[in-house]
Amino acid sequence: MGEKYLLDTNVILDFMGKKLPEKSEFFLSEIIDDQINISAINKMELYTIIAATAIVNNFTLISRNFKDFLKITELHYINPYLPLS
């Protein structure tokens, strides 16, 4: 079995925002295609950032992970996998 990696939140966000050098982006895309490991803290940070961004900017979040955001009453969201009303 090859080397295993744990990605930190800042790397995930930089990868998603296309802020990494080209070689690093390619390296990470290979890792992510093969396997990705993030900690529970990373997940919590990402959910908090996503929800906070939507709330502060008065956005409606579109996500299939509605269970992750149920306790955030200020957040408006749409699950595109459920019938829209």
N, C-alpha and C positions, 0 to 999 in steps of 0.2 A: 504494500500500500504506500502511496506517495505521501508527501508532506501535507499536513493539514493546516489550515489557516483560520484565524478568527478576525473578522473585520470590525474595526472600530467605527463608530457613528460618523466621525468626520470624514473617513475614507469613503464610506457608503454615499454620503451626501456629495462629496467632491466627484465621485464617479458618476453619480446620477446627474450632476450639474455640468459634466464635461469640463472640469477644472484641472484634471490631472494631465501630466505630460503624456504624449501619445504612447510611449512604450509602457508606461504604468497602466494606462487605460487598457491596452491590449492584454497585459499580464493579468489584470483583475478580471477582464471579461472571460479569460480562459478559466480562472478559478471559479467564477460565478457560474459558468456553464457546467462545470464539473461538480462542484459542491460549494455551499455557502454556510458558514457558521457565524451567527451573531448571538451575543449574550442577551439574557432577559433585560438587562439594563439598556442595551442598544435598542431593543424593541420598544421599551418604555420611552426612551428619548425620542425615537422617531415618531411614535404615536402622539407624544406631547407636542412635538414641533408641528406635526401635520394639523392637529386640532387647533393649536394656538394660532397658526397662520390663517386658518379658515376663520376663526373667531375675530381676530384683530382686523382682518380685511373684509369682514362681513361677506365671506364666501360660503356657498353651500358645498360641502364636501361630497364628492362622488366616490364611493368606495364599497367594495363587497364585504369589507371587514367591519360591518356595523357593530358587531358585538364588542369590538375593542373600544368603541366610543360611546356606548350606551349611558355611561355614568356622567358624561359631559353634557349637561343640560343646555348650555349656551350654544352648542354646536348643532347646526342644521345640516343634514346629510341625506343623500339619495343612494339607495342600493340599486345599481343598474340591473341586477339579476332578479329583482322583484318587480311585479307590475307597477308601473308608474300611475299615480292617481292625480 
